[in-house]
Amino acid sequence: MVPLFIPGVPGGPELLVILVMLLFYIAIPIIIIVAIFNFLDGKRGYEQRIEALEQRVEQLENERR
């Protein structure tokens, strides 16, 4: 008969603890880094959009003259 427990191999509770540790030590920092990158990229996007609008206003003002 084959035993259900293999010595040296983690069981259910141990695997659950390992998965929770992976969540805290890997997934959460990655989520934080992605959120910071998106926040900073959004600010740069506003600057680029404002520059484009300023250029367009300048073009329109030059056309009126």
Helices and strands as residue ranges (DSSP letters): H 12-22, I 23-27, H 28-64
